[in-house]
Amino acid sequence: MKNIYINLKSDFGFKRCFGDEKRLQAFLNVILSDDYGRIDEVKIETPEVIRDHPRQRGVTFDLRCKLANGDAVLIEMQNYVQKYYKTRASYYLCTLLDKEIPKGMVWSNMKEDIPQIIGVFLMGSKMDGLDQTITRTSECNLDTGEEFWNRMRKYYISLPHFKINYNHLTLKDAWMEVIKNLENMENIDPRVYKVADDSLLEMIEKAKVSALTEEEYAEYERSIKEIADAGDAEAYGYERGIEEGIATSVRLLHESGMSTDEISVRMKLSSDKVKELIDV
């Protein structure tokens, strides 16, 4: 009997695979160690940032943690292309930044700079501006290209862009291949297992549907339904956007003095449809 694996892109699957501090530490090491050195300790924190007052917007992250040196790391899974996602990602990190600065702090009394705020965003779909597997961003000097302020960095991991290279297979490749294709592990090349570390092998075992209890499986099914509902909403929103754009164009052409027949030809719509949109 073939093993069936959970969908890592679901909320349940994401937390089951990465919600263990040792596994999360191993994953962050393959992504961040080139820039930050080896990460020896990870402490997972509550994903919710509590509001300081009733009107403030609360935030619930997919996963956040602290490194041994105090740096804060946020890990998010984004399945669909979302409008202004780069702005949303920045908002998330700024929310964490706000929590690192005590209320009423006197800047001149600071003894050292705040810890770094690091965002790791796993992207299940392609997004404009992310044309490679890992895109690293920071605040840079526009004239020199040099990093101007290093307290906030983002790592966008575009899973659709990842292509494994079996001629030079690394541990990072193994993690990326599993994360991208966890639901299809039966088709994973055996060479991936040979370079995988213990944490990745453990994650693969935890991801087997057969390893779930009845309660966990019910929770997993609910999480999968949320993905389907979100996908339907995304498609509905896209279609609605097109419809509203057409309606707006028709009304503007009508207001400019164009006749119904002219608008019909211009917009490739029936005369009845043009009249309907004008009368709305």
Secondary structure, 3 states (H helix, E strand, C coil): CCCCECCCCCHHHHHHHHCCHHHHHHHHHHHHHHHHCCCCCEEEECCEECCCCCCCCCEECCEEEEECCCCEEEEEEECCCCCCHHHHHHHHHHHHHHHHCCCCCCHHHCCCCCCCEEEEEEECCCCCCCCCCEEEEEEECCCCCCEEEEEEEEEEEEHHHCCCCHHHCCHHHHHHHHHHHHHHHHHCCHHHHHHCCHHHHHHHHHCEHHHCCHHHHHHHHHHHHHHHHHHHHHHHHHHHHHHHHHHHHHHHHHHCCCCHHHHHHHHCCCHHHHHHHHHC
